[in-house]
Amino acid sequence: HGMSNEALDEVSEMRASVENVTCLPVVRYMFWLKQTRRVSPLKNCRQGSKRNVLQFAGMAVSVALQPERVIVEKKRPDVKQRRVVVTGMGVVTPLGHDPDVFYNNLLDGHSGISEIETFDCSKFPTRIAGEIKSFSTEGWVVPKLSKRMDKFMLYLITAGKKALENGGLTEEVRNDLDKTRCGVLIGSAMGGMKVFNDAIEALRVSYRKMNPFCVPFATTNMGSAILAMDLGWMGPNYSISTACATSNFCILNAANHIRRGEADVMLCGGSDAPLIPIGLGGFVACRALSQRNSDPTKASRPWDMVSDRDGFVMGEGAGVLVLEELEHAKQRGATIYAEFLGGSFTCDAYHMTEPHPEGTGITLCIEKALADSGVAREEINYVNAHATSTQSGDLKEYEAIVRCFGQNPQLRVNSTKSMTGHLIGAAGGIEAVACIQAIRTGWVHPNLNLENPEKVVDVGVLVGAEKERCEVKVALSNSFGFGGHNSSILFAPFK
């Protein structure tokens, strides 16, 4: 408003150069104004009237941006959703650091839960955990970095590189990949707790004593970032932190990058190392942990009687998958372990730590995951449940499973946490590996310590004390986290 015709003519000449620049809405608005020969809305604006000016600003931006949005929508390509397969697995767990060793220990019913040895926990009411007793970063992490990094990062990088090795993605093979289409999406619920705690202790003396990397090494995203830097992978790279549902969130989001054509290869999963005094003390303060210290291997007992089931057992480790676009995997001759079908997220919107009393969010999550995967509920014959051995959580999930799948005699349900404890943000990662291994081997692992099942539970659905033969058609893996975060992901044999 108020510009001369000559000035407007200059704006007209600039049109070609700003045609697709949405950051110049006012310039484009003025051009539109001249073309339509309409009177500027500012004419009736009173000077100093903030309300009128704001109204005009909204009109100008709306007029300027609306045509651009339509153009973008018209240009959007109709891309067929691409298939995603699993071509690599890497684990660091209390039951072994190799996918086959880990799963064989699960099939044999071995427990990885024992007394904590890393620090003195004699003054804590809980003194047991799924603790990793031996672990080496040799050949996986540069020694100089391994001395400064938090354990969660060491577990993450090691499991990630083991997944690459397991998937045949050697350095020679990786050199031939388009690194702009390879990404890393590995999350953590707790992040670098020990690095941060050590920094606080050092600060008591002087800030000069603090680890110069304490801030980046404490953040949940830095594990993914450093692994991507090491590999030179320039595709999607970030982390997600949704408490105990972290791994599933990362896996589904990584798969979606591939499905949408934004990446060809993704490393994804989760890692956590919460077994330090502040981590143990925090969960004790929540009254969430089992105190069955006299018999650690019996402490984690999903779906067992409430009188015996007194809380979950903490664990630590990492679980990482290599997800790959199907044709990309075929082209390089990769071994395909399973196909990733889809998944879903929902929120209970109810309580920080307790599940919704009706299990509404869980039920909705499973149903949405089936819809996203294009799978009929009758096709699901194996569920790796979240089941942490808590009094409320186990039954709410069981009720949701029954609500979704009914009385299906083919359905088998188990909980990996009965043997590993709860690896927090890494739980979904190692449980995804358990699902894939069940598909590969035709065996599902037992439910340890299911001695006196809750009366409302149908023991015919739950796997017993021994491994069972099961030709998995479709496997569902659930993970739920503090904050009401629900996630379900599905895998199937590749056909």
C-alpha positions, 0 to 999 in steps of 0.5 A: 500500500502506498507504493508507486506504479514504478515500484510495483512494476519492479516487483512484477519483474522480480516475480520469476525469481521469487516464484517458489520462495515462500519466505517472501510472502509480503512481496508476493502479496504485493504482486498479487495485489497489483494483478487483481487491482484490489484495494489494499486492506490497509486502507481502512487500518487505523494508524497504531491499531495493533489488532487491525495490523495483526488481522492484515498480517494474517490475511497477507500470509494466508493469501501469499502461502495458500496458492504455494501449498496447493502447488506443493500438494499437486507436485507430490509424487505418488510413491508406492510404499517400499518393503522393509527387511531385517538384514542384521542384528546386534546385541549386548545383553546379560545373556550374551553379546551375539544374537545366536548365543543370546537366543539360545540362552533364552530357549534354554531358560537361563536367567541373566539376573544376579546380584549387582557387582558394579558398585556397593548396593548393600544399603539399597532394598533392591540389590539385583539386576540383569547386569552385564558381567563381562564386556569388551569394546576391543575392535569396536570402539577406539580406546581413547574414546572408550575411557571417556564415554558412558556405557550406554554409548559403548553398548550402542556403538558395539551393538550397532557395529555387530549388527553391521557385521552380522548383516554382511555390511563390511567396510568394503561393502559399505564403501559402495553404499550411497552414504546419503541414504544410510542412517542411524536411529538408536535411542536411549531412555536414560542417556549418559547417567554415569558421565553426568553423575561423575561430572557433578562429583567433579564439580564439587572439587572444581569445574576444571576437573570435569570431563570436557565431553560430559555434556555431549556424552550425557545426551541421548542423541550422541550415541547415534551421532558418533556412530554415524560419524564413524561410518560416514552415514549422512542419512536420517540421524537422531534419537528418540527417548520414550522411556521403556518404549524407546527402541520400538519408536526408533525401529518404526521411525527408521522403517518409515524413512525407508518406506517413504524412500528417504533412506535405503539402510537404517541402523535402529534400536536402543541402548541403556546403562542405568545400573549406577547408584542414582539409577537404582535409587531412582527406581527404588524411590518409585517403588517399582523394583522387586526386592527378591534379593535372596533368589535373583533368578526368581525375581522377574515373574510376569503374570505370576500371582501378585503375592509373588510378583513384587516389581520389575528387575532392572537390566542393561544393554543394547539391541540394534537391527539393520533395516534395509529396503528389499530391492537394495538388500537383494541387490547386494546379496544380503541374508534376509532374516525377516520382514518388517511389516509395520507398527504403531504408537499411542498415548494413554494420556492417563498417568506418569507410571501406571497404565490406563485401567481399561488398557485403552491405549494398548488395545488401540496401539495393537489395532493400529499396528495391525492396520498399518501392517495390513495384517488380519488379527488371525494371522498373529500367532506370537506376541513378545509382550512388554510384561515387566513383572509389575502388578498392574502392567502385566494384567492390563497388557494381557487383557488388551491382547485377549481383547484384540485376538480373542481366544486364539488357540494358535497364539503364543505369548511370552516375556523376554524380561523374565530372563533378562530383566528390564533393559529400559530403553534397550528392551524393545531392541533385544525383544525385536531380536528375540522375535526375529530369532523365533521366526528363524528357528521355529522356537519360542522361548519359555516364560521363566517363573510362571509358577502360580499364574494369575487366575484371570490369565489363560495359561493356554495362551502363555508359553510354559516353563520350556521352549515351544515349537512355533512356526511364526506367521506374524510376530507382534512385539509390544513396548510401553513406557512411563508417560503412557507411551505405547508401541507395537511393531510386527515382523514376519518371515520373508516371502 
